Amino acid sequence: MSSVLIRNARLVNEGRVSDGDLLVSNGRIVKIASSIEGEIADVEIDARGQWLLPGMIDDQVHFRDPGAPDKGSFYTESRAAVAGGITSFMDMPNTNPATLTLDALADKKRRAAINSVANYGFHFGVSNDNLDTVAALNPCEVAGVKVFMGASTGNMLVDDPRILERLFAEVPTILLAHCEHTPSIDANAATLRALYGEQIPAAAHPLIRNAEACFRSSSMAVELAKRHGTRLHVLHLTTAAELELFDNEPLAQKNITAEVCLHHLLFDDRDYPRLGNLIKCNPAIKFQSDRDALRQALLSNRLDVIGSDHAPHTWAEKQRPYSQAPSGLPLVQHALPALLELVADEVLPITTLVAKTSHRVADLFAIPDRGYLREGYWADLVLIQPEPEGVAVSQQPILSQCGWTPFVHHRFRHSVSTTLVSGQIAWHANRLHDSCQGLPLRFMR
């Protein structure tokens, strides 16, 4: 591995911003100082005027590999991720085949080892008939266990109370829950169908998958976790009401944690007339009041981490009528630049953003030696360049296989100038470095 010396950066780490240099050798950070003299590196980067952050660790992506190469693969989506400042990802189990067996898990690890330029980990899925396998999992072999307590595809919707009771009692590691109450969604959809027929507008999405559907499911998950002592992480909160379910305590003091995704922080119901199905996702992007409440909760400990829920679909699929268009957005390529809009607008301090995208994710999933700027840690690093005039997304190539982004009309006030993954340059000066090879994430539980 090449040694890399980054000079004159503004280091953002553990609640502080400081000027300094950082030296990388053999994949790890070997020295951080106000000035590093007398060291010769293979690559030297003058980062004057740029922030140096630990890379974003995205705990929730759907890379569609195996099963849907027209939407995305480890090869294409990991490259989009490093361009967006994501150095590590954790992939969800609803691929084809789903990650419901140890063989399917091993196949994903093999594919990522060959093709991913970002570090990688995998969540295991729950179905109605694999609880014995889930209960016997080695907690160090998976990022977490994912349960769909709401609408999903195939055999991965788990809504039988007996199965949920056993799952919450026996799951051997962190349980991640997608929470939506399917009967409520079905009833809401029937009401809208009676009104609109088959011409339901995309703007109805937050009325169908509404706050009540989310709260009924997430409150059930929290109640089950409290009763069984389950280590629970509720994914992608979308409503102000759900925030009341979670404690405003430091992460180390909590057994039940919560996540928000970047599109629920950046879009709201006013965007449906312009973007339509392009922002159709589950759970739905809801109302401005919900968006504002989620932003405010990030300033406390009520929301612990930010993920992307990157879920690409083809452009042709998204052009179908609302009821036929699939849910999901491609987001990894623009993850950090989009979130940095909240910093530019003084909604979030840069230190809080780094805590929620790097520090707390590493802590929550017990990932050793990543997520911080610390000597001895893996060099997962991102340099952020201010762009006072803004960078038009429409003028940049789209690296995700699906070839589109909901941010096409945006101008971002920051760009990712360099991304290092495990000490290797993965992205620099608007160019991918295919020689970079991501490493498997370790989970020390």
C-alpha positions in Angstrom: 0.0 0.0 0.0 1.2 3.5 -0.8 1.9 5.9 2.1 -0.1 9.2 2.0 0.6 12.5 3.7 -2.3 14.9 3.9 -1.1 18.4 4.8 -2.9 21.6 6.0 -6.3 20.0 6.5 -9.1 21.0 8.9 -9.5 17.8 10.8 -13.1 17.2 12.1 -13.1 14.5 14.8 -14.7 13.8 18.2 -16.5 17.2 18.5 -13.5 19.3 17.5 -12.2 21.0 14.4 -8.4 21.5 14.3 -5.8 22.3 11.7 -3.1 19.7 11.0 -1.4 17.0 9.0 -2.1 13.3 8.9 0.1 10.5 7.7 -1.1 7.1 6.4 1.1 4.0 6.0 0.2 0.4 5.5 -3.5 1.2 5.4 -3.6 2.9 8.8 -3.2 6.4 10.3 0.2 6.4 11.8 0.6 10.1 12.8 -1.7 13.1 13.4 0.0 16.4 14.3 -0.3 20.1 13.8 2.7 19.8 11.4 4.4 16.6 10.3 8.0 17.2 9.3 10.8 14.9 8.0 8.4 12.3 6.5 8.5 11.3 2.9 5.3 9.7 1.5 4.5 8.1 -1.8 1.6 10.6 -2.2 1.3 14.0 -0.7 -1.9 16.0 -0.8 -2.2 19.7 0.1 -5.6 19.9 1.7 -5.5 23.6 2.5 -9.0 24.9 2.9 -10.6 21.4 3.0 -12.2 19.5 5.8 -10.7 16.0 6.6 -13.4 13.7 7.9 -13.5 10.0 8.8 -15.4 8.4 5.9 -19.1 7.9 6.2 -20.1 4.4 7.3 -23.5 3.7 5.7 -25.4 1.1 7.7 -28.2 0.6 5.2 -27.8 0.1 1.4 -29.5 -2.2 -1.1 -26.8 -2.9 -3.7 -29.1 -5.4 -5.7 -26.3 -8.0 -5.9 -27.1 -10.8 -6.6 -30.3 -10.6 -8.6 -30.7 -7.3 -10.3 -27.6 -6.2 -12.2 -29.6 -3.7 -14.3 -30.1 -1.8 -11.0 -26.8 -2.1 -9.3 -23.9 -4.4 -8.3 -21.1 -4.3 -5.8 -18.9 -3.1 -8.6 -21.0 -0.1 -9.7 -22.6 0.9 -6.4 -19.4 0.8 -4.3 -17.7 3.1 -6.8 -20.6 5.5 -6.6 -20.3 5.3 -2.8 -16.7 6.2 -2.6 -17.3 9.2 -4.9 -20.0 10.3 -2.4 -17.7 10.0 0.7 -18.8 6.6 1.9 -15.9 4.3 2.8 -17.9 1.4 4.3 -21.3 0.0 3.7 -23.6 -2.6 5.2 -25.9 -4.3 2.7 -29.4 -5.3 3.3 -30.7 -8.9 2.8 -33.6 -8.4 0.4 -31.6 -9.4 -2.7 -32.4 -12.3 -5.0 -31.9 -14.8 -3.5 -32.5 -13.2 -0.2 -29.8 -13.4 2.5 -31.7 -15.9 4.6 -29.1 -18.7 4.6 -25.4 -19.0 5.5 -24.7 -20.0 1.9 -26.3 -16.8 0.6 -24.3 -14.8 3.1 -21.1 -16.4 2.0 -21.9 -15.7 -1.6 -22.4 -12.0 -1.0 -19.1 -11.8 0.9 -17.3 -13.5 -2.0 -18.9 -11.1 -4.6 -17.9 -8.1 -2.5 -14.4 -9.3 -2.0 -13.9 -9.5 -5.7 -15.7 -6.3 -6.8 -16.1 -3.7 -4.0 -13.8 -0.7 -3.7 -15.5 0.2 -0.3 -15.3 -1.8 2.9 -18.3 -4.1 3.3 -20.5 -5.9 5.8 -23.9 -7.7 5.5 -27.1 -7.9 7.4 -28.9 -11.2 7.7 -32.6 -11.5 6.9 -35.5 -12.9 8.8 -38.3 -14.9 7.2 -41.2 -16.9 8.6 -39.2 -20.1 8.5 -35.5 -19.4 9.2 -35.6 -18.5 12.9 -33.4 -21.5 13.9 -30.7 -20.2 11.6 -31.0 -16.7 12.9 -30.8 -17.8 16.6 -27.6 -19.8 15.8 -25.8 -16.9 14.0 -22.3 -15.9 15.1 -22.7 -12.2 16.0 -19.3 -11.5 14.6 -20.2 -12.8 11.1 -23.0 -10.3 10.4 -23.5 -6.6 10.7 -27.0 -7.2 12.1 -30.3 -9.1 11.6 -33.0 -7.3 9.6 -36.7 -7.8 10.1 -39.4 -6.3 7.9 -42.2 -5.5 10.3 -44.1 -4.1 7.4 -44.6 -4.4 3.7 -41.8 -6.2 1.8 -41.4 -8.8 -0.9 -41.5 -12.5 -0.9 -41.1 -14.3 2.4 -39.5 -11.4 4.3 -42.6 -9.8 5.8 -42.8 -11.0 9.4 -46.0 -10.1 11.0 -47.0 -13.2 12.9 -46.9 -12.3 16.7 -45.6 -15.7 17.7 -42.6 -15.4 15.3 -41.9 -11.9 16.3 -41.9 -12.9 20.0 -39.4 -15.6 19.4 -37.3 -13.4 17.2 -37.0 -10.6 19.8 -36.3 -13.2 22.5 -33.6 -15.2 20.7 -31.8 -12.9 18.2 -28.1 -13.1 19.1 -27.1 -9.7 17.9 -28.4 -6.3 17.0 -31.9 -6.5 15.4 -32.7 -3.9 12.8 -36.4 -3.2 12.1 -38.2 -1.7 9.2 -41.4 -0.6 10.8 -44.7 -0.1 8.9 -48.1 -1.5 9.8 -49.3 -3.3 6.7 -53.0 -3.5 7.5 -53.1 0.3 7.9 -51.3 0.8 4.6 -53.7 -1.5 2.8 -56.7 0.3 4.3 -55.3 3.7 3.3 -54.5 2.5 -0.2 -58.1 1.2 -0.6 -59.4 4.6 0.4 -57.2 6.5 -2.1 -58.0 3.9 -4.8 -61.7 4.6 -4.3 -61.1 8.3 -4.8 -58.6 8.2 -7.7 -59.0 4.7 -9.3 -55.7 3.6 -10.8 -54.6 7.3 -11.2 -53.3 7.8 -7.6 -50.8 10.6 -7.6 -47.3 10.2 -6.1 -48.2 13.0 -3.7 -50.5 10.5 -2.0 -47.6 8.3 -0.9 -47.3 9.9 2.6 -51.0 9.6 3.0 -51.0 5.8 2.3 -47.8 5.0 4.2 -48.7 7.5 6.9 -47.5 8.4 10.3 -50.0 6.1 12.0 -48.8 3.1 10.0 -45.2 3.9 11.1 -46.0 4.6 14.7 -48.1 1.5 15.2 -45.2 -0.7 14.0 -42.3 1.1 15.6 -44.1 1.3 19.0 -44.7 -2.5 18.8 -41.0 -3.1 18.1 -39.9 -0.9 21.0 -42.4 -2.7 23.3 -41.1 -6.1 22.3 -37.5 -5.0 22.7 -38.1 -3.7 26.2 -39.9 -6.8 27.2 -37.2 -9.2 25.9 -34.1 -7.1 26.5 -33.4 -7.1 22.7 -30.7 -4.8 21.3 -33.0 -3.0 18.8 -32.2 -0.5 16.1 -35.2 1.1 14.3 -34.3 2.1 10.8 -35.3 5.2 8.8 -37.6 7.1 11.1 -39.8 9.5 9.2 -42.3 11.1 11.7 -42.2 13.5 14.6 -44.5 11.2 16.6 -42.0 8.3 16.5 -39.2 10.3 18.0 -41.1 10.1 21.4 -40.3 6.4 21.5 -36.6 6.9 21.9 -34.5 8.2 24.8 -32.3 11.3 24.6 -29.3 9.5 26.1 -25.8 8.8 25.0 -25.5 5.8 22.8 -23.5 3.7 25.3 -26.5 4.0 27.7 -29.1 2.8 25.3 -30.4 -0.7 24.3 -32.8 0.8 21.7 -31.5 3.2 19.0 -32.8 4.9 16.0 -31.7 6.1 12.5 -32.7 8.7 10.1 -31.9 8.7 6.3 -30.7 11.6 4.3 -33.6 11.9 2.0 -36.0 12.2 4.9 -33.9 15.1 6.1 -33.7 16.8 2.7 -37.1 16.3 1.0 -40.7 16.7 2.2 -44.2 16.6 0.8 -43.7 19.8 -1.2 -41.2 17.9 -3.5 -43.7 15.4 -4.8 -45.3 17.6 -7.5 -41.8 18.1 -9.0 -40.2 14.7 -8.4 -43.1 12.3 -8.2 -42.1 8.7 -8.2 -38.4 9.6 -8.1 -38.8 10.2 -4.3 -41.2 7.3 -3.8 -39.7 5.2 -1.0 -40.7 3.1 2.0 -41.3 4.5 4.5 -42.5 7.6 2.7 -41.0 11.0 2.7 -43.6 12.9 4.7 -44.4 16.5 5.7 -42.2 19.5 6.4 -43.1 19.4 10.1 -41.8 15.8 10.2 -38.6 16.8 8.3 -38.0 19.7 10.7 -38.5 17.5 13.8 -36.1 14.9 12.5 -33.5 17.6 11.9 -33.9 19.0 15.4 -33.6 15.5 16.9 -30.2 15.1 15.3 -29.0 17.8 17.6 -29.8 15.6 20.5 -29.2 11.9 21.2 -32.7 10.9 20.2 -31.5 10.0 16.7 -28.2 8.1 16.7 -27.0 7.7 13.1 -27.7 8.8 9.5 -27.9 6.2 6.7 -28.7 6.4 3.0 -31.1 3.4 2.4 -29.7 3.6 -1.2 -32.2 1.5 -3.2 -31.8 2.0 -7.0 -34.4 1.2 -9.6 -34.3 1.7 -13.3 -35.5 5.0 -14.8 -38.1 3.0 -16.8 -39.5 1.5 -13.7 -39.8 4.9 -12.1 -41.8 6.2 -15.1 -44.7 3.8 -14.5 -47.9 5.0 -12.8 -47.6 5.5 -9.1 -49.2 2.2 -8.0 -46.8 0.3 -10.3 -43.6 2.2 -9.7 -41.2 0.6 -7.2 -40.0 2.3 -4.0 -36.4 3.4 -3.5 -33.9 6.1 -4.4 -30.2 5.9 -5.5 -28.3 8.1 -3.0 -24.8 6.9 -2.2 -23.0 9.0 -4.8 -24.3 12.3 -3.3 -24.6 11.2 0.3 -22.1 13.6 2.0 -22.4 16.5 -0.4 -26.2 16.4 0.2 -25.9 16.2 3.9 -23.4 19.0 4.0 -26.1 21.3 2.7 -27.5 21.1 6.3 -24.1 22.3 7.5 -24.0 25.1 4.9 -27.5 26.2 6.0 -26.4 26.0 9.7 -28.9 23.4 10.5 -26.2 21.0 11.8 -22.6 21.6 13.0 -20.1 19.7 11.0 -19.0 17.9 14.2 -22.5 16.6 14.7 -22.7 15.4 11.1 -19.5 13.5 11.5 -20.6 12.0 14.7 -23.9 10.7 13.2 -22.3 9.4 9.9 -19.0 7.9 11.3 -18.3 7.9 15.0 -21.7 6.6 16.2 -22.1 4.1 13.4 -18.8 2.5 14.3 -19.8 2.5 18.0 -23.3 1.2 17.4 -22.2 -1.8 15.3 -19.0 -2.5 17.3 -16.7 -1.9 14.4 -13.1 -1.7 15.7 -10.5 0.7 14.4 -12.8 2.6 12.1 -15.0 5.7 12.2 -12.6 8.1 13.9 -9.4 10.0 13.1 -7.1 8.2 15.5 -3.6 7.0 15.3 -3.6 3.2 14.7 -7.0 3.2 13.1 -7.7 2.3 9.5 -7.4 5.2 7.2 -10.9 5.6 6.0 -10.8 9.3 5.1 -12.6 11.9 3.1 -11.5 15.4 2.0 -14.3 17.9 1.5 -13.8 20.9 -0.8 -15.9 24.0 -0.3 -17.6 25.0 -3.5 -18.8 28.7 -3.0 -20.4 28.8 -6.5 -22.0 25.4 -6.1 -21.4 22.3 -8.2 -24.3 21.3 -10.5 -25.2 17.7 -10.1 -26.5 17.6 -13.7 -22.9 18.2 -15.0 -21.5 15.2 -13.2 -21.5 11.6 -14.5 -23.9 9.3 -12.5 -21.9 6.3 -11.3 -24.8 4.2 -10.0 -25.9 1.6 -12.5 -29.4 3.0 -12.7 -28.1 6.2 -14.2 -30.3 8.8 -12.4 -30.5 10.8 -9.2 -33.2 12.7 -7.4 -30.7 15.5 -6.9 -30.3 16.2 -10.6 -31.5 19.8 -10.2 -29.3 20.6 -7.2 -26.1 22.6 -6.8 -24.1 21.4 -3.8 -21.8 23.8 -1.9 -19.3 21.0 -1.1 -17.7 18.3 -3.1 -15.7 15.1 -2.2 -12.2 15.8 -3.5 -10.5 12.6 -2.1 -11.6 9.3 -0.6 -9.2 6.8 1.1 -10.5 3.3 1.8 -8.3 1.3 4.3 -5.4 3.6 3.3 -5.9 3.3 -0.5 -6.9 6.1 -2.7 -10.3 5.2 -4.1 -11.4 8.6 -5.4 -9.3 11.7 -6.2 -9.6 14.7 -8.5 -12.9 13.4 -9.9 -11.4 10.1 -10.8 -12.0 6.5 -9.6 -9.0 4.4 -8.7 -10.0 0.8 -9.5 -6.9 -0.6 -7.8 -8.5 0.1 -4.5 -9.9 -3.0 -2.7 -12.3 -2.7 0.1 -11.9 -4.9 3.2 -14.5 -6.9 5.2 -15.8 -5.0 8.2 -15.2 -6.7 11.6 -17.8 -6.7 14.3 -16.4 -7.2 17.8 -19.3 -8.4 20.0 
